[in-house]
Amino acid sequence: MSDSEIVGRANRDGAQLFRDWFTELTQTADGGGPSAYVFVMGSLNEVLKSFDLPVVFPEINSLQTAVRRVAHEYLQQAEDYGYSPDICGYVKADVAMQLRHGEHPMGKLPKPGLAVLTNACNTYIKWAEIWERMHGCPIFTFDIPGTRQGGGQTWPGDPDFENDRRYVEAQLRELIELCERVTGRKFDIDKFREVLGHANGMSAAWKQVLELNRSRPSVFNALTDGTIYLGVANGFRGTKAGADYFRDLVEEMEYKAANGIGTLTEEQWRLAFVGVPCYPIFRRFNELFTLAGGTFVSSTYLWFASGGTNRGFQYDLARPIESLAEGLLVSVRDAMDSMFHPERAVLDQIKEFALDGVVFHPVKSCRTTSTGQADSRRALAEKADVPSLFLESDMMDRRVVAEAPMKNRVDAFFEGLASRRRQAAIAR
Amino acid sequence: MIVFPDWSNRPLDAALAECRDLVEDTTFPTVRRWREGGGKVAGHFQVYFPEEIVHAAGMLPFKVRGAPLEPTRADSHFGSYLCSILKTSLEAVLTGAVKMELFVSHPICDAARNLAAIWGRNFSHPCQILYLPQNPNSRHSVAYLRGEYDRMRRTVESVAERKIADDDLRRSIAVFNENRRLLRELYEIKRETPWLVSAEDAYSLVAAGGLIPREEHNELLRTLLPQIRARARKSEDRVRVVFEGGFCEQPPLDLVRVLGRMCYLVDDDFLIGLRYLTADVPAGKDPLRDLAESYVERSTYSPVQHDLRKPKEKMLLERVRGARAGAVIVAAAKMCEPGLDEQVAYSKALDLEGIPYFLVEFEENMTSFEGVELQVETFLENLLFA
């Protein structure tokens, strides 16, 4: 296989899968069929796909409006409807889409026949209440308890873990009952196992892909390329197409690692990203770093926004429901830890990924991922000698994105990195 | 040990003034006295928390609800676009204004759910999340919560360095049941004879409960409520108003005073976490289960609690009807996402019912009230002279 066949394949295939996905959603919308609205942190695709329910990810729909530079139209419409400028931009963009009967830049969105949400983000809960009011659809709040105290995770066998696991398993069984009612279909345990098998393949591959970015040069940009992979990881979880895509992705990344093929950036600085991307200037934001030789080799976004599937948890197909309960608990809890304790994971990465710096990017729209970042950064600075940059902007609202001051700060950050490197060279 | 003797044996107005002073005192003198007497403190962030478990261990449950402070030191621990209560709560501890042996928050909102992590990085005492069930509609939620309360019991035991027996819990439940009854009585006075107690005094009487041992709070209420009932005051021609939006960050007492001067605040959700169980907790065979079942089945709604059986706009309408209110002040703390989200649902529901409402944002640190006063006054005059 030649370089041109394999290098960049995941980005091409990912874009095609996305187009296919939105085509399916448009067909569902036009045909009036049921769909399930879900979220990235614990989509429960494993259950929903076993009922062949098309899944709609409102977060992905919303961020698409920002990437396509039309988010402001949606935000304004929701604000005119009554929503505050100070709430989650994803929610507002979706409210406007609902008011527009599913109109979206990539197609048409079906109405929710069912909404399933976890508590990984509280706004999920408020958001689903909006659909409940607008559409009268059933909503299922899937409660997955997280870590009670930093570093205090419990594991199977511990009474507290088992209390959580029983709760999650009970809810799984209740969700299955609800899906049976909504679809009019009986739960098929064999189909469920098949879906879990695909999810296992994807999770294992996702973990492997993230680890492969230890390579020098890094084999993908965690901020840009990684977001494409992440989209597939969410939308196609539990499907054969998704598992195949990730198998190919591993092949591509291994090929690149073996042949010393990096990203388009001439890699001088290896960076970790903490937070949610700046979608209103998605490419430009990345260029602020790549033009100075910086590339993002890791991103907490790829962990929490994949619902913690980066852990690579493997379901035991011999006891599928019990194992899914355990996997959800461990994975979604990990996603929450990635948001609330990012410094813990980043600390481990400093050596493993040869990090030169860390970019914290709190956004106005998302308090879940942003509230603790300043404090997390302080903790990181106390524990490790790694420079960091703190850039505040937004994931949706271009009114809150000030590119010029942002560029000044990024430039100063790189000057600082260069100065450190020179000082280190002199010291040697 | 008595930590709030200031009101005792004083005339009613003087006693109420002491309560107002206590609530506005950012040095938290009652907590300090408790600690000086050798007591331990468990701070629990808004909204819901089973204080009975802490009380049963002989510790003081302290309601962490921010304070009218400048977050000089806490500011650097947070980014922008956040509500004030997060910062001032941390400020109070960073500056040593209040000290505690345990801090517990629960995931009421996206911002607050970060608190246990933030506090945990800055203090050596345990800083935990209590995961109350966010799917109370699950058939398993009571059993789960019973287990989670048991975990909290073990945590408190290790901090208090003593065991909590079921009988300890039953005794605490009895103390809190009396407190709930007395607070219901206070709210009955607000609803039925609002001219007998000003809005700020009613507020202060409730808020004191988060700062002193509940036995003392019970004594305070037992003494003052009959005196309030016995007041010789006449009803005035004022609009009966419900205030909604005080479930977490609190409006400054001055704002409550300003509002109370213009209308009768006949019901509200101020400090709802101090009175979130709407009925007595049965003191049965398994007190932890009783507490868990009470939370799932008989706790009050708020924008940070999701229960399919309790759509919030329907619950607000019930509150309005129950209080025979003619209008609603639908408030939200600045940058409070759940409060701001709910303003939309509330206003749409009130529109449908033809109930007048006034939307407002506030901040615990606000010091200027002229603008709000003018707007609310105009709103109320329009109703009175419609």
Boltz contact constraints between the chains, C-beta under 6 A:
constraints:
  - contact:
      token1: [A, 82]
      token2: [B, 344]
      max_distance: 6.0
  - contact:
      token1: [A, 83]
      token2: [B, 344]
      max_distance: 6.0
  - contact:
      token1: [A, 84]
      token2: [B, 340]
      max_distance: 6.0
  - contact:
      token1: [A, 86]
      token2: [B, 335]
      max_distance: 6.0
  - contact:
      token1: [A, 87]
      token2: [B, 337]
      max_distance: 6.0
  - contact:
      token1: [A, 87]
      token2: [B, 340]
      max_distance: 6.0
  - contact:
      token1: [A, 87]
      token2: [B, 341]
      max_distance: 6.0
  - contact:
      token1: [A, 119]
      token2: [B, 134]
      max_distance: 6.0
  - contact:
      token1: [A, 122]
      token2: [B, 109]
      max_distance: 6.0
  - contact:
      token1: [A, 122]
      token2: [B, 110]
      max_distance: 6.0
  - contact:
      token1: [A, 123]
      token2: [B, 110]
      max_distance: 6.0
  - contact:
      token1: [A, 125]
      token2: [B, 306]
      max_distance: 6.0
  - contact:
      token1: [A, 126]
      token2: [B, 341]
      max_distance: 6.0
  - contact:
      token1: [A, 141]
      token2: [B, 134]
      max_distance: 6.0
  - contact:
      token1: [A, 141]
      token2: [B, 135]
      max_distance: 6.0
  - contact:
      token1: [A, 141]
      token2: [B, 306]
      max_distance: 6.0
  - contact:
      token1: [A, 143]
      token2: [B, 133]
      max_distance: 6.0
  - contact:
      token1: [A, 143]
      token2: [B, 134]
      max_distance: 6.0
  - contact:
      token1: [A, 143]
      token2: [B, 135]
      max_distance: 6.0
  - contact:
      token1: [A, 145]
      token2: [B, 131]
      max_distance: 6.0
  - contact:
      token1: [A, 148]
      token2: [B, 128]
      max_distance: 6.0
  - contact:
      token1: [A, 148]
      token2: [B, 129]
      max_distance: 6.0
  - contact:
      token1: [A, 149]
      token2: [B, 128]
      max_distance: 6.0
  - contact:
      token1: [A, 150]
      token2: [B, 117]
      max_distance: 6.0
  - contact:
      token1: [A, 150]
      token2: [B, 120]
      max_distance: 6.0
  - contact:
      token1: [A, 160]
      token2: [B, 151]
      max_distance: 6.0
  - contact:
      token1: [A, 163]
      token2: [B, 147]
      max_distance: 6.0
  - contact:
      token1: [A, 167]
      token2: [B, 140]
      max_distance: 6.0
  - contact:
      token1: [A, 167]
      token2: [B, 144]
      max_distance: 6.0
  - contact:
      token1: [A, 170]
      token2: [B, 140]
      max_distance: 6.0
  - contact:
      token1: [A, 171]
      token2: [B, 138]
      max_distance: 6.0
  - contact:
      token1: [A, 174]
      token2: [B, 138]
      max_distance: 6.0
  - contact:
      token1: [A, 340]
      token2: [B, 114]
      max_distance: 6.0
  - contact:
      token1: [A, 340]
      token2: [B, 117]
      max_distance: 6.0
  - contact:
      token1: [A, 341]
      token2: [B, 117]
      max_distance: 6.0
  - contact:
      token1: [A, 362]
      token2: [B, 79]
      max_distance: 6.0
  - contact:
      token1: [A, 364]
      token2: [B, 81]
      max_distance: 6.0
  - contact:
      token1: [A, 367]
      token2: [B, 110]
      max_distance: 6.0
  - contact:
      token1: [A, 367]
      token2: [B, 111]
      max_distance: 6.0
  - contact:
      token1: [A, 368]
      token2: [B, 110]
      max_distance: 6.0
  - contact:
      token1: [A, 370]
      token2: [B, 79]
      max_distance: 6.0
  - contact:
      token1: [A, 371]
      token2: [B, 111]
      max_distance: 6.0
  - contact:
      token1: [A, 371]
      token2: [B, 114]
      max_distance: 6.0
  - contact:
      token1: [A, 372]
      token2: [B, 114]
      max_distance: 6.0
  - contact:
      token1: [A, 372]
      token2: [B, 117]
      max_distance: 6.0
  - contact:
      token1: [A, 372]
      token2: [B, 118]
      max_distance: 6.0
  - contact:
      token1: [A, 374]
      token2: [B, 77]
      max_distance: 6.0
  - contact:
      token1: [A, 374]
      token2: [B, 78]
      max_distance: 6.0
  - contact:
      token1: [A, 374]
      token2: [B, 79]
      max_distance: 6.0
  - contact:
      token1: [A, 375]
      token2: [B, 77]
      max_distance: 6.0
  - contact:
      token1: [A, 375]
      token2: [B, 118]
      max_distance: 6.0
  - contact:
      token1: [A, 375]
      token2: [B, 121]
      max_distance: 6.0
  - contact:
      token1: [A, 379]
      token2: [B, 121]
      max_distance: 6.0
  - contact:
      token1: [A, 392]
      token2: [B, 79]
      max_distance: 6.0
  - contact:
      token1: [A, 392]
      token2: [B, 80]
      max_distance: 6.0
